[in-house]
Amino acid sequence: MTKTTKLQGNIPVIPTPFLDGAIEFAGFDRLLEKTVDYVDGYVVCGSTGEAPALSTKERIDAIRYVAGKLPADKAAVVGLGHTSIEDAAAIGCAAADAGVRSALLPSPYYFPNSLAMVMDYVGRVAERTGLDIVFYDNPVTTKTYFTADQLIQLSEAVPQVNAIKMTDHNFGKIRELKKLTALTVFGGDDIICFRSFEAGVDGSMIIAPIIYPSAFRDCWDAYRGGQVELSFRIYCEVLLPFISMFGPGDEIPTTKALFKHLGIFASAETRSPLLPSDAARVQEVLLGYEQVFKKGSKYAVS
């Protein structure tokens, strides 16, 4: 079966801002104001959005709010990572009612999944919500590993699976999916994003596009336009110093610390069990971020 989807390009996963333990919706406003012109949409309540630590109501409130703020040409993608079909379906249906058309859906975590189990779970969520599915291939978090052939089987079994977000560092899987299917493939890890470009992704669902919005857009556009050396130069001079310092493993608190520093978020709060970055870690992140200022780049923004 031929799969098509209009969802492509750079759709960053965004943190959920907190203030005094509650969602700070004005933080979403400030983030969108600084980035919306340079991205193709946003993933709300993904893992970067601390979705596992949010209540179902909070997740519904967040996706409704962001979806209601976006221009018509920008996509809102709702994260539906969960172990409860009932809660995942409730969030997805509320998102659909708010005009959202796509969901980012990983394997259920905790359970020792088989391909048949994941097919059943993803199929049930897709059927109940009516959303197009970006399947999140994230073996580190879900402890579920897929081959390219298994991902193809999943997409054939669940027609709503039109795209794959690939956090697995197996670039051969990306190439195989692009060669054998019409699935859209998104890069899913900042630290290997340029190699994902090289492997043939159709876009990225990572954090970097909201750190240096115009630089990431220029990097991507140059690559897609065949200017690979220019793209790699932008990546190395602007994006790589920050990417090398803000992760991997603690990207959520470090991004929140940076956004607090820049005045985008009112606080750097995280939701337990995550802990905020300590002062030394924040300085490491700022060291990476501020390199672009020291070089006098046109991408230096405050």
URVEN-V158878 format. One record per helix or strand of 2 or more residues. SS is the DSSP state (2 for helix, 1 for strand). FROM is the first residue (numbers start at 0). TO is the last residue. If there is no record, write none. Layout:
SS_FROM_TO, SS_FROM_TO
This chain:
1_8_12, 1_17_18, 1_21_22, 2_24_37, 1_40_43, 2_50_52, 2_55_68, 1_74_78, 2_84_96, 1_101_105, 2_114_128, 1_131_136, 2_138_141, 2_147_156, 1_160_165, 2_170_179, 1_183_186, 2_189_198, 1_202_203, 2_207_209, 2_212_223, 2_227_245, 2_250_261, 2_278_288, 2_290_293
